[in-house]
Each structure stands twice: as C-alpha cells, then as structure tokens.
Amino acid sequence: MLDPEEEVARKLDQVVGKRYVPAARQGVLRRAGSALARWLVGALCAVAAVATIVWVIESHRMPKDVPRRAEMPVTVTIVPAPAKAP
C-alpha cells in the first residue's frame, strides 16, 4: 500500500502533471507578465468589437447625396366612442 502523501502526489500528477508550480513560487514578474498579456488580449478584442460595430453602422448609412422621400401627410379620422347604456 502507498503512503498517503505518495498517493496524493500520484493523483496530483495525473491531474496537473509533474510540472505544477504553485503561483507563490512563480515569481512576481512572471505572474505580472501573464496578467498583462491577458489584459492586452482582452483590450484588443474589445477594440476589434467596437471597430466592427462602427464599420457595420457606417456601411449601412445612407449617402448624403441621395434625396429623401417627400413626407406625405397622414390623415387621422377620429370616431366618437359609442354611448354607454345606463
């Protein structure tokens, strides 16, 4: 039978592999670099999404030299409500 610590280590190796390094031992610069990379990728995706939205809106805008249709008057007929029986 395996020692409990060896069994835990074996199960941990199956899940995360033998190269697992806790965050506390990675170093501040490495963690800051990976966080900065994630922030930059997120910012790039946000800018790309906004650019796509602006492009779609601008591509569907009518040109200024196209004349607008003449507005037609709307006729409204008001019909009185029927009288209520007492």
N, C-alpha and C positions, 0 to 999 in steps of 0.2 A: 504494500500500500504506500502511496506517495505521502510525503509530508504535506500538510495543508498549505504551506507557503509555496511549495513547488507546484501543487495542483492549481493554485490561484495564478501563479506565473504562467503555467501552461495554457490555462483558459484565456488569460490576457493576451498571450502571444497569438492565439487562434483568432482573437477578435481584432486587435490592433497591429499585430505583427511585432517583430523583435526590435524595430527602430522607434518605438514610442518614447517620446521625450516630453515630460511634463512642461507646461507653459512656464513654470517658475524657473526652469533650467535652460530655457531657450535663449534668454538674453533680451534686454530691452530693445536693442536696435533691430533685431530680427522680428520681434513682435510689432514694433512700430512700423517697420517696412511692410509687413504683410497687411497691417491695418491701413496704411497709406495706399497700398495697391488696391485694396477693396474699395476705399473711398474714391479713388480716381476712376475705377471701372464704373462705379455707381454714378458718379458725376457725368462721365462720358455717355452712359446710357440715358440719363436724364436730358442732356443737351441734344442727343440724337432724337429722342422722342419729341421734344419741343420743336426741333427743326422740321421733323416730319409733319407735325400738326400745322405749323405755319406754311409749309410748302403746299399741303393739301388745301388749306383755306385760300391761299393766294392763287393756286391753279384753277380754282372754281369761281373766282371773282370775275364779274362781267367787265369787259373792256370799257373805258370811258367814252370812246367814240361811238359806241352803239347807242342809238336813240332809245329812250324809254317809251313804252306804250302810253298812249294818251289815257288818262284816267277817265273812266266812264262814271257818270252819276248813278247812284243807287237809289231806286225808288222804294220807299217803305210804305206799306199800307197798314194803317192801324185799325184793327177791327175791335169794336167795343165788346166787352165780355157780356154774355147773356145775363139777364137779370135773375137773381135768386128768388125762388118761390118762398113766400113767408110761411 
